[in-house]
């Protein structure tokens, strides 16, 4: 179940996220990362189900959410366990 979250303006100034957005714009890493916040519980945990997550994060945008999750994971923004 999605939750209400606040986004602080500083997130848009994160240099690594900006770099990922610039080099992998087709994966929309910044919007994907921000879109995961309402999906996560208070500990930051969410179910790693890309098909379902795509319905909750940018459902009308045709992009590879699985690849976006893997990009965020490989750059230290997410940790799969």
Secondary structure, 3 states (H helix, E strand, C coil): CCCCCCCCHHHHHCHHHHHHHHHCHHHCHHHHHHHHHCCCCCCCCCCCCHHHHHHHCCCCCCCCHHHHHHHHHHCCCCCCC
